[in-house]
């Protein structure tokens, strides 16, 4: 009887230890998402605000620029850090943008801005037609 209790206790301890090791391994290989969102200045909107509110006049909209990976250039609400970084939506497709005027990083065929950039333009559904880069 004592042998069975001892085996049962050892089995429980082994299962708990294996579980703890599995959880720690998952944490090591799946780090928490490091996400940055846009902070707007007075008179500006985020890409998310513009997407949902659809302003009817020219507006300054601030967000992270992303392009590549089979997607058109877009202005994103946030940035998920990584290599390459990822666009956090909702986002606006950027039209009439001179990409050479936007400071970006590139990795694995994707380009992105590490800091938010403000554009003056007109929103039509899910698109921002850029008239000028504000910052």
Z-matrix of the N, CA and C atoms (Angstrom, degrees):
N
C 1 1.439
C 2 1.527 1 110.85
N 3 1.364 2 116.14 1 -44.52
C 4 1.449 3 120.19 2 179.87
C 5 1.527 4 110.13 3 -62.23
N 6 1.345 5 116.76 4 -35.59
C 7 1.463 6 119.88 5 179.45
C 8 1.518 7 110.93 6 -63.74
N 9 1.328 8 117.61 7 -40.50
C 10 1.469 9 121.30 8 -179.93
C 11 1.531 10 111.15 9 -65.90
N 12 1.303 11 117.65 10 -40.45
C 13 1.469 12 121.23 11 178.27
C 14 1.528 13 109.41 12 -65.02
N 15 1.311 14 116.44 13 -42.69
C 16 1.466 15 121.09 14 178.86
C 17 1.522 16 111.21 15 -61.92
N 18 1.321 17 117.23 16 -43.25
C 19 1.469 18 121.52 17 178.66
C 20 1.529 19 109.92 18 -65.24
N 21 1.317 20 117.16 19 -41.12
C 22 1.464 21 120.81 20 179.96
C 23 1.530 22 110.66 21 -64.29
N 24 1.320 23 117.23 22 -42.76
C 25 1.469 24 121.10 23 178.84
C 26 1.520 25 110.08 24 -63.94
N 27 1.318 26 117.61 25 -45.03
C 28 1.468 27 120.95 26 178.37
C 29 1.529 28 111.55 27 -62.96
N 30 1.303 29 117.35 28 -37.24
C 31 1.461 30 121.37 29 178.54
C 32 1.528 31 110.19 30 -64.55
N 33 1.319 32 116.10 31 -45.75
C 34 1.473 33 120.19 32 179.06
C 35 1.525 34 110.23 33 -62.08
N 36 1.310 35 117.92 34 -45.04
C 37 1.466 36 122.05 35 179.01
C 38 1.527 37 110.20 36 -61.19
N 39 1.317 38 117.78 37 -43.05
C 40 1.462 39 121.37 38 179.50
C 41 1.530 40 111.43 39 -63.85
N 42 1.328 41 116.69 40 -42.78
C 43 1.467 42 120.15 41 179.11
C 44 1.525 43 110.48 42 -64.02
N 45 1.317 44 118.79 43 -42.06
C 46 1.465 45 122.28 44 179.04
C 47 1.525 46 109.81 45 -63.82
N 48 1.329 47 117.55 46 -44.46
C 49 1.466 48 120.26 47 179.25
C 50 1.530 49 111.94 48 -63.19
N 51 1.302 50 117.94 49 -42.67
C 52 1.468 51 121.35 50 177.60
C 53 1.526 52 109.59 51 -62.10
N 54 1.313 53 116.99 52 -40.81
C 55 1.462 54 120.83 53 178.33
C 56 1.524 55 112.01 54 -63.27
N 57 1.324 56 116.96 55 -43.57
C 58 1.460 57 121.01 56 178.40
C 59 1.527 58 111.44 57 -63.44
N 60 1.315 59 117.36 58 -41.66
C 61 1.466 60 121.51 59 177.79
C 62 1.526 61 110.11 60 -63.88
N 63 1.315 62 117.35 61 -41.28
C 64 1.469 63 121.04 62 179.87
C 65 1.532 64 110.72 63 -64.42
N 66 1.324 65 117.63 64 -42.97
C 67 1.464 66 120.96 65 179.29
C 68 1.527 67 110.12 66 -63.92
N 69 1.315 68 117.66 67 -43.95
C 70 1.470 69 120.64 68 -179.82
C 71 1.531 70 110.99 69 -65.15
N 72 1.318 71 117.91 70 -40.12
C 73 1.467 72 121.05 71 177.64
C 74 1.523 73 110.07 72 -63.10
N 75 1.323 74 118.23 73 -41.30
C 76 1.464 75 121.24 74 178.46
C 77 1.527 76 110.47 75 -62.41
N 78 1.340 77 117.06 76 -41.74
C 79 1.458 78 120.99 77 179.00
C 80 1.531 79 111.38 78 -63.51
N 81 1.315 80 117.38 79 -39.07
C 82 1.467 81 120.85 80 -179.55
C 83 1.522 82 112.29 81 -67.26
N 84 1.314 83 117.34 82 -38.41
C 85 1.456 84 121.42 83 -176.04
C 86 1.527 85 113.29 84 -92.76
N 87 1.318 86 118.04 85 -6.19
C 88 1.463 87 122.65 86 177.69
C 89 1.524 88 108.81 87 -132.05
N 90 1.348 89 117.04 88 74.86
C 91 1.462 90 118.87 89 -178.37
C 92 1.523 91 110.59 90 -64.43
N 93 1.322 92 117.47 91 157.88
C 94 1.458 93 120.04 92 179.46
C 95 1.525 94 110.71 93 -61.23
N 96 1.321 95 115.71 94 148.30
C 97 1.463 96 120.91 95 179.16
C 98 1.520 97 108.35 96 -68.84
N 99 1.320 98 114.57 97 128.53
C 100 1.458 99 120.01 98 177.21
C 101 1.522 100 106.50 99 -104.29
N 102 1.287 101 114.59 100 104.57
C 103 1.450 102 120.48 101 -173.76
C 104 1.519 103 109.75 102 -117.63
N 105 1.327 104 115.37 103 137.85
C 106 1.464 105 121.20 104 175.64
C 107 1.518 106 107.88 105 -116.33
N 108 1.321 107 115.81 106 137.41
C 109 1.462 108 120.07 107 176.11
C 110 1.527 109 108.41 108 -113.87
N 111 1.303 110 114.63 109 163.08
C 112 1.457 111 122.05 110 -176.09
C 113 1.516 112 110.81 111 -79.57
N 114 1.320 113 115.96 112 136.43
C 115 1.459 114 121.83 113 170.44
C 116 1.519 115 106.20 114 -108.92
N 117 1.326 116 116.21 115 120.62
C 118 1.462 117 120.26 116 -176.73
C 119 1.529 118 110.95 117 -90.08
N 120 1.304 119 113.92 118 159.49
C 121 1.465 120 122.07 119 175.32
C 122 1.529 121 107.89 120 -98.49
N 123 1.323 122 118.02 121 166.53
C 124 1.472 123 119.66 122 179.08
C 125 1.537 124 110.91 123 -54.55
N 126 1.316 125 115.92 124 134.99
C 127 1.456 126 121.64 125 178.64
C 128 1.520 127 114.41 126 86.42
N 129 1.333 128 117.77 127 2.06
C 130 1.470 129 122.18 128 -179.69
C 131 1.531 130 110.57 129 -110.28
N 132 1.337 131 114.64 130 165.33
C 133 1.463 132 122.23 131 173.66
C 134 1.518 133 107.87 132 -128.55
N 135 1.316 134 116.03 133 156.79
C 136 1.466 135 120.14 134 169.97
C 137 1.527 136 108.35 135 -83.36
N 138 1.318 137 115.80 136 166.14
C 139 1.465 138 119.76 137 175.37
C 140 1.527 139 109.89 138 -60.61
N 141 1.314 140 117.23 139 -36.51
C 142 1.466 141 120.98 140 178.53
C 143 1.518 142 110.89 141 -63.32
N 144 1.338 143 117.09 142 -47.59
C 145 1.473 144 120.14 143 178.77
C 146 1.521 145 110.52 144 -59.17
N 147 1.336 146 116.93 145 -46.07
C 148 1.471 147 120.59 146 -178.57
C 149 1.524 148 110.87 147 -65.01
N 150 1.317 149 117.34 148 -37.34
C 151 1.465 150 121.51 149 179.80
C 152 1.534 151 110.27 150 -61.40
N 153 1.324 152 116.92 151 -44.52
C 154 1.464 153 120.29 152 -176.28
C 155 1.532 154 113.25 153 -84.98
N 156 1.327 155 117.35 154 -35.84
C 157 1.472 156 120.18 155 -176.28
C 158 1.525 157 113.11 156 -86.36
N 159 1.318 158 117.12 157 -25.85
C 160 1.471 159 123.24 158 -179.04
C 161 1.526 160 112.00 159 47.20
N 162 1.323 161 116.50 160 72.02
C 163 1.465 162 119.80 161 -178.95
C 164 1.530 163 111.04 162 -58.76
N 165 1.338 164 115.86 163 146.79
C 166 1.468 165 120.40 164 -175.27
C 167 1.522 166 112.97 165 -95.32
N 168 1.330 167 117.77 166 -5.32
C 169 1.470 168 120.32 167 177.47
C 170 1.526 169 108.60 168 -127.10
N 171 1.331 170 115.94 169 170.61
C 172 1.459 171 119.45 170 178.12
C 173 1.520 172 109.76 171 -56.29
N 174 1.308 173 115.70 172 137.43
C 175 1.458 174 121.97 173 -174.70
C 176 1.517 175 109.47 174 -140.10
N 177 1.331 176 116.32 175 151.18
C 178 1.464 177 121.19 176 172.90
C 179 1.523 178 107.36 177 -90.66
N 180 1.330 179 114.96 178 122.32
C 181 1.463 180 120.82 179 -177.37
C 182 1.520 181 108.30 180 -123.59
N 183 1.321 182 116.62 181 130.00
C 184 1.467 183 122.41 182 -176.74
C 185 1.521 184 109.80 183 -111.65
N 186 1.336 185 115.72 184 137.19
C 187 1.453 186 120.99 185 177.42
C 188 1.514 187 111.49 186 -172.07
N 189 1.309 188 115.88 187 -176.68
C 190 1.465 189 122.94 188 177.53
C 191 1.524 190 108.87 189 -93.89
N 192 1.317 191 116.94 190 134.76
C 193 1.462 192 122.01 191 179.77
C 194 1.521 193 109.11 192 -89.70
N 195 1.329 194 116.53 193 132.13
C 196 1.460 195 123.40 194 175.72
C 197 1.517 196 109.23 195 -132.39
N 198 1.324 197 116.35 196 145.48
C 199 1.468 198 121.43 197 174.15
C 200 1.519 199 108.14 198 -154.60
N 201 1.315 200 115.25 199 157.92
C 202 1.457 201 120.78 200 178.34
C 203 1.507 202 111.60 201 99.82
N 204 1.322 203 114.43 202 -174.57
C 205 1.456 204 119.21 203 -179.18
C 206 1.512 205 112.59 204 64.50
N 207 1.361 206 116.61 205 24.29
C 208 1.455 207 120.20 206 -179.68
C 209 1.517 208 114.08 207 85.40
N 210 1.319 209 117.73 208 2.60
C 211 1.458 210 121.99 209 -179.76
C 212 1.521 211 109.88 210 -109.33
N 213 1.331 212 117.35 211 151.31
C 214 1.464 213 119.58 212 173.95
C 215 1.533 214 109.64 213 -72.87
N 216 1.334 215 116.77 214 166.89
C 217 1.465 216 120.21 215 176.22
C 218 1.521 217 108.64 216 -59.35
N 219 1.331 218 116.00 217 137.73
C 220 1.460 219 119.77 218 -177.94
C 221 1.521 220 110.13 219 -144.73
N 222 1.313 221 114.91 220 156.48
C 223 1.455 222 122.74 221 177.58
C 224 1.517 223 107.25 222 -106.05
N 225 1.325 224 116.51 223 115.48
C 226 1.468 225 121.92 224 -171.41
C 227 1.523 226 111.88 225 -101.57
N 228 1.312 227 115.04 226 152.49
C 229 1.456 228 122.56 227 178.63
C 230 1.527 229 111.06 228 -69.61
N 231 1.325 230 117.27 229 -33.15
C 232 1.453 231 120.70 230 -177.53
C 233 1.513 232 112.08 231 -149.71
N 234 1.318 233 114.82 232 178.14
C 235 1.461 234 123.56 233 -177.47
C 236 1.516 235 108.74 234 -130.29
N 237 1.311 236 116.73 235 124.24
C 238 1.456 237 120.60 236 172.00
C 239 1.513 238 105.89 237 -99.37
N 240 1.310 239 116.28 238 113.76
C 241 1.457 240 121.11 239 -174.76
C 242 1.512 241 111.51 240 -64.91
N 243 1.303 242 114.68 241 148.95
C 244 1.450 243 122.53 242 178.95
C 245 1.511 244 108.69 243 159.01
N 246 1.306 245 116.69 244 -176.24
C 247 1.459 246 120.74 245 177.34
C 248 1.503 247 107.95 246 -128.88
N 249 1.317 248 119.35 247 100.71
C 250 1.465 249 123.96 248 -0.85
C 251 1.514 250 111.39 249 -80.03
N 252 1.325 251 114.78 250 164.29
C 253 1.464 252 120.25 251 174.87
C 254 1.527 253 108.67 252 -69.75
N 255 1.317 254 116.13 253 167.22
C 256 1.469 255 120.31 254 179.95
C 257 1.516 256 109.76 255 -126.11
N 258 1.313 257 114.94 256 148.55
C 259 1.465 258 123.02 257 179.13
C 260 1.523 259 109.23 258 -78.89
N 261 1.333 260 115.82 259 130.81
C 262 1.452 261 121.16 260 173.41
C 263 1.525 262 106.34 261 -104.86
N 264 1.313 263 116.58 262 121.89
C 265 1.459 264 121.55 263 -175.47
C 266 1.500 265 112.20 264 -92.40
N 267 1.317 266 114.35 265 -178.28
C 268 1.449 267 126.28 266 3.87
C 269 1.527 268 111.49 267 -69.38
N 270 1.333 269 115.16 268 161.47
C 271 1.458 270 120.78 269 -177.86
C 272 1.524 271 109.64 270 -134.93
N 273 1.344 272 114.37 271 165.06
C 274 1.458 273 122.20 272 175.77
C 275 1.525 274 108.07 273 -116.37
N 276 1.315 275 117.48 274 134.94
C 277 1.465 276 121.30 275 174.76
C 278 1.525 277 106.60 276 -72.08
N 279 1.342 278 116.41 277 132.16
C 280 1.457 279 121.56 278 -178.57
C 281 1.524 280 110.51 279 -91.13
N 282 1.314 281 116.09 280 125.05
C 283 1.464 282 121.54 281 176.44
C 284 1.522 283 108.55 282 -116.85
N 285 1.340 284 115.76 283 149.45
C 286 1.456 285 122.30 284 177.24
C 287 1.529 286 110.88 285 64.75
N 288 1.322 287 117.12 286 36.10
C 289 1.460 288 121.99 287 -179.33
C 290 1.522 289 109.46 288 -103.01
N 291 1.325 290 116.74 289 130.29
C 292 1.459 291 122.22 290 172.51
C 293 1.530 292 106.56 291 -87.98
N 294 1.346 293 117.61 292 100.92
C 295 1.472 294 119.77 293 -173.98
C 296 1.527 295 113.99 294 -63.53
N 297 1.314 296 118.20 295 -21.57
C 298 1.466 297 120.08 296 -179.44
C 299 1.530 298 111.81 297 -69.69
N 300 1.325 299 117.72 298 -14.91
C 301 1.465 300 121.56 299 -179.96
C 302 1.525 301 112.92 300 -92.56
N 303 1.318 302 116.78 301 1.69
C 304 1.461 303 120.80 302 -176.97
C 305 1.527 304 109.28 303 -112.89
N 306 1.349 305 117.97 304 121.29
C 307 1.469 306 119.77 305 178.08
C 308 1.528 307 110.23 306 -73.03
N 309 1.322 308 116.18 307 122.02
C 310 1.463 309 120.49 308 -177.01
C 311 1.526 310 110.72 309 -135.01
N 312 1.318 311 114.03 310 162.86
C 313 1.465 312 123.22 311 170.41
C 314 1.521 313 107.01 312 -108.07
N 315 1.328 314 116.82 313 157.53
C 316 1.458 315 119.91 314 -179.49
C 317 1.516 316 110.44 315 -136.36
N 318 1.330 317 115.42 316 139.77
C 319 1.461 318 122.45 317 174.39
C 320 1.515 319 108.32 318 -160.33
N 321 1.305 320 115.86 319 134.91
C 322 1.467 321 122.18 320 174.49
C 323 1.525 322 112.49 321 54.09
N 324 1.340 323 116.85 322 38.67
C 325 1.460 324 120.76 323 176.64
C 326 1.519 325 115.53 324 78.13
N 327 1.337 326 117.45 325 9.29
C 328 1.458 327 121.72 326 179.29
C 329 1.528 328 107.70 327 -119.84
N 330 1.328 329 116.45 328 137.86
C 331 1.463 330 120.70 329 174.95
C 332 1.524 331 108.64 330 -117.87
N 333 1.333 332 115.91 331 146.91
C 334 1.465 333 120.71 332 -179.51
C 335 1.521 334 109.73 333 -155.49
N 336 1.327 335 115.13 334 154.01
C 337 1.460 336 120.67 335 174.71
C 338 1.525 337 108.13 336 -89.68
N 339 1.328 338 115.85 337 139.13
C 340 1.461 339 119.03 338 179.99
C 341 1.523 340 111.91 339 -84.97
N 342 1.318 341 115.96 340 -16.74
C 343 1.461 342 121.64 341 176.36
C 344 1.527 343 108.43 342 -122.34
N 345 1.330 344 117.72 343 151.94
C 346 1.462 345 119.84 344 177.22
C 347 1.528 346 110.80 345 -65.34
N 348 1.314 347 115.54 346 147.00
C 349 1.455 348 122.72 347 179.16
C 350 1.526 349 107.80 348 -124.98
N 351 1.340 350 116.04 349 141.24
C 352 1.463 351 121.09 350 -179.35
C 353 1.525 352 109.99 351 -103.74
N 354 1.328 353 114.93 352 136.49
C 355 1.460 354 122.44 353 178.84
C 356 1.517 355 109.46 354 -125.05
N 357 1.324 356 115.58 355 142.73
C 358 1.450 357 121.00 356 171.26
C 359 1.518 358 106.38 357 -98.67
N 360 1.323 359 116.29 358 127.21
C 361 1.446 360 118.75 359 -178.94
C 362 1.515 361 112.70 360 -174.41
N 363 1.326 362 113.70 361 -172.89
C 364 1.459 363 122.21 362 -177.46
C 365 1.523 364 109.69 363 -113.96
N 366 1.326 365 116.22 364 134.50
C 367 1.463 366 121.76 365 179.91
C 368 1.526 367 109.18 366 -97.70
N 369 1.322 368 115.20 367 130.49
C 370 1.458 369 122.21 368 173.81
C 371 1.523 370 106.86 369 -130.17
N 372 1.298 371 117.01 370 108.33
C 373 1.467 372 125.80 371 -176.92
C 374 1.528 373 109.12 372 55.30
N 375 1.345 374 119.15 373 -99.84
C 376 1.466 375 121.91 374 -177.84
C 377 1.522 376 112.19 375 -115.12
N 378 1.332 377 117.27 376 24.17
C 379 1.470 378 121.94 377 -176.36
C 380 1.526 379 110.46 378 -126.26
N 381 1.329 380 115.02 379 144.19
C 382 1.457 381 121.80 380 174.18
C 383 1.528 382 107.07 381 -116.75
N 384 1.314 383 116.57 382 113.28
C 385 1.459 384 121.12 383 175.21
C 386 1.531 385 106.44 384 -87.46
N 387 1.329 386 115.67 385 112.77
C 388 1.464 387 122.65 386 -172.80
C 389 1.526 388 110.30 387 -80.00
N 390 1.336 389 115.95 388 128.73
C 391 1.465 390 120.31 389 171.22
C 392 1.510 391 110.30 390 -97.97
N 393 1.350 392 116.79 391 -38.78
C 394 1.463 393 119.35 392 175.51
C 395 1.534 394 110.53 393 -159.27
N 396 1.332 395 113.39 394 158.78
C 397 1.458 396 120.42 395 175.42
C 398 1.526 397 106.52 396 -90.72
N 399 1.320 398 116.47 397 125.32
C 400 1.459 399 121.58 398 -178.05
C 401 1.522 400 110.25 399 -86.57
N 402 1.326 401 116.56 400 -42.67
C 403 1.472 402 120.38 401 177.54
C 404 1.505 403 110.02 402 -158.86
